[in-house]
């Protein structure tokens, strides 16, 4: 996932107003956009309208937490507040460690009630092996899992329903979630990307249908995240189940990754906003604009935030205090979960 600045530049680009739109968005010239779930909650619609109102103008700051192993889940936030005087607009969390998942929901709730935006990913361990990051890189027989009656199908549905239960807790608390499943799907390192685009799209459709129509998770905003090494349109599930699209690459500098932005835009056009769904070095806000209008960035945890080869304190302080970047204190009060 490491890319040099020269390699990044070598990437080639391939060729209605939301329901519940509040006054601050309606007057801002926000582009029309509706969530793919027509039954989305009012809170999810408000958040999506706000995202559209900022897209092409400003970029939301985001930070992934390391989580409770080691047991200091808030250290990235504490570091950013100490260094920059601000907190990110978006907090990234991960259903990666089942004993911690209830605490993940508690931290997400605390963040939302403090006025922040929540995004969640899921390092889904191969269902027939077990949970955890290393198991998410093991193989899983997706073809068998997509057939009702197989052992693989049964364990896959078990995991889906448990994660739906966790998301339903946040729904019950009125918290909209930028839901980013199957991240970096077009790479070959996670099991959901090892079997090609058709298998991936079938998995995406299955999850979307079950979460939306069976579990009634109306609080989700569906975020699709390509691996930047392979931004291929063959993997796109379509606008009917995607609300935000993005890509990621772990570059060695603070460039704007404009070629990767153009690759995503060539696929999704103006139908959905585009985010940098993971990063190491924070992109230089002075280089963002029409050719790289990332809606948000999401810096990965631990050394990808705090390592001097990734981000320096003086650079973070400068960037977090520019007008291009939105921090938590700048989010509208209408998004706060009560």
Secondary structure, 3 states (H helix, E strand, C coil): CEECHHHHHHCCCCCCCCCCCCHHHHCCCCCCCCCCCCCCCHHHHHHHHHHHHHCCCCEECEEECCCCCCCCCCHHHHHHHHHHCCCECEEEEECCCHHHHHHHHHHHHHHHHCCCEEEEECCCCCCCCCCCHHHHCCCCCHHHHCCCCCHHHHHHHHHHHHHHHHHHHHHHCCCCEEEECCCCCCCCCCHHHCCHHHHHHHHHHHHHHHHHHHCCCCCEEEEEEEECCCCCHHHCCCHHHCCEEEEECEECCCCCCHHHHHHHHHHHCCCCEEEEEEECCCCCHHHCECCECCCEEEECCCHHHHCCCCCCHHHHHHHHCCCCEEEHHHCCHHHCCC
